[in-house]
Amino acid sequence: PSFVMSNSFTNQTLAQLELWQHSDKYENKVYVLPKHLDEMVAKLHLAKIGVELEQLNDKQAKYIGVPKNGPFKSDAYRY
């Protein structure tokens, strides 16, 4: 449960920072957390549980049609 709460709180904090730093990009509406922030939350937490992600190489990124450094899912993708 504490791991789930940590992920949730990190999502909320990064969302607030995004809104603060880029307020000109957002209207007064409800938004889904951008994928690059969602992936940042995952990366931050994976290190704490001993997981190390590998970097995609150019061939892999081209094959799956994503930028080499992410985000690795389209904005339309829902978990």
N, C-alpha and C positions, 0 to 999 in steps of 0.2 A: 503493500500500500504506500509506503513512503516513497518508493521509486516512481510510482504513478503520480503522486502529488508533486514530486520534484519536476517531472516532465511537464505537468500542467502549469505549475508556477513559472517555469522557464519559458513556456509558450506565451504566457500572459505578459511576462516582463519584456521579452523580445518584441512582442506586438506593440506594447506601449512605447518602447524605444523607437520602433519604426514610425509610429504615428507622430512622435515628438520630433524626430529628426527629418521627416519627410512630409510634414503636414500639408504642404502645397500639392501633394499627389492625391490626397484623399478628401472626398466630400463627407458630409455628415451622414454616413450610411453604415451598414453592417458589411464587413468584409471577411473573407476566408484568409487565414494566415498564408502569406506567400510561401511557395514551396521552398525557396532558399532559406527562409527562417525556420521552417519545419525541419529541414535537413540539418540545420545548424544545431537545433535542440538535440536531435539524435546523435550527432557527432560529439557534442559536449557530454552526453550521458554514456556513450559507448566506452569512452576512455575510463570512466569510473568503474566499469564492470570488466575491464581487461580486454576489450575488443579493439583491434587496430584495423582500420579500413585500408584497403589498397587503393591506389590512384588508378583511374582508367587510363589506358594508353590511347593514342590517337585513333588507332584502328578500332578498338572497342567502342569508343565514343561515337565514331562515325557509323558503325554497324547498328547500334541501338538508337541513333538519332538524337543524342543529347550532347550538351556542352561537356567538355572534358572535366570541368570543375563543378558541374551541376548548374541548376537543379536537375535531378534525374527523373523527375515525373513532370508531366504537363500540369498546368494550373487546373485543367478539367478533371484530373485524376483524383479519385476519392478513395481513401483507405478503408 
